[in-house]
Amino acid sequence: MEDYVKIFLNDKFMVLEELYKHQMDINGVMLCPVTQQELADIVGCSKAKINSILNELMEKKLVEMYNNTKGRYTLSDDAIKIIKKLSWLLDTILEILIYA
């Protein structure tokens, strides 16, 4: 059932969600050490699309490239709030669909 609901989520959310899932604490900084190609493989789209999405997310100050290093991304507090709220909403929808 989750796969059916997730097809209605857009690619931007899926990229944010994957960045969030792959974060790790490196010297006290929460970083996502994942390349654009790895994100493309995970999300199921092209590297060019991931590049476009990341650029848009960076313009909106939701994602930042850490120290201008490719493959090192940090998420803003707003991005984390969005992910948590949408994940809660997704879980709630799935619960309703399963028990309806």
Helices and strands as residue ranges (DSSP letters): H 2-6, H 11-21, E 24-26, E 29-31, H 36-43, H 47-59, E 63-65, G 66-68, E 73-75, H 77-99
